[in-house]
C-alpha cells in the first residue's frame, strides 16, 4: 500500500512538467498577434528576426510591469523565467 501511495505521489509531482507545452508550441501561439514579417505601421511588432536576448528583456519587463502593455503584461506573467528563455530561443531560432 505504501509503495502504491509513493508511486502516486511521484507521478503527481512530475505531472506539471509533463503537461507544460513545448516551447515551440507556445511560440507558435505568438503568431496569432505578431506577424511573421515586419509590416509598416503595424500596431503589434513582428518578433521574427529579434534576438533571444531582446525577447527575454521585453518579456521580463512585461512580466514585471515596467514596460507599458495592453495584454502582454498579463501573458508574460503566465510564464516562468525559464519558459520565457525557452520561448525566446525558439522564436529567435537559437538552439
N, C-alpha and C positions, 0 to 999 in steps of 0.2 A: 504494500500500500504506500509506504514511504517513497519507494522508487517511482511509482506512478505519479505521486504528487511532485516529486523533484523533477521528473521529466516534463510534466505540465508547466511547472514554474519556469523551467529553462526555455520551453517553447514560447511561452508568453513574453519572456524577457527579450527574446530575439525577434519577436513579431514586428515591432516598428521598423526595424532595418529591412525586413522583407517586404513591407508594404509601401515604403517610400519609392516614388517613381525615379527612374534613372534620370541622370542629368540631361541626357539627350532628349528624353520625352518631355521633361519640364521645359527645356529650352525651346522645344517646338511650339509650346503654348504661347511663347512670347511673340511669335509671328502673327498672332491674331490682331495685334495692335501695331507692332513695329514692322514696317516694311522691310523686305529683304534688301532693297536698294534705296539709297537716299532719294527723296523727292523734294523738289524745290517748293518751299512754302508749307511743307508738312508740319502739322502741329506736334506729331509724335515722331521723334527722330529714329532713324534706322540704327540697328545695333550691329549689323554685319559690317565687318571691317574695323571695328573698335578693338582695342587691345583688352586682354583679360584684366589687366590692372585698372584700366579705365572703367570697365563694367563693375568690377568689385568696388571701386571707390564710389561710384554712383549708387550702387545698391546699398552699401553700408550707410551712406549719407541719407538715403531714403528711409532706411530702417531706423536710423537714429532720429529722424525728423529734422535734420539740419539742412535738407535740400527740399525746396518747395515742390509740391506734387499734388495731383488731384487723386490718383489712385495708387501710384507706385509706392507710396509710403506704406499703405495697407498690404500691398502684395509683398513687399520686401520683408515686412515683419513676420510673414509666414515661413521664412527660410532661416536656417541656422547660417552662421558664417561659413561653415564647411560646405553647405549646399550652395551658397552664393558663389563660392570659389569654384565649385564643380560646374555650375551653370555658366559662369564666365569663361571657363576653359572650353566648354562645349561651344558656346556662342562665338568665341574668338577663333575657334579652330585649333587651339592649343591642345597638345596631347598631354 
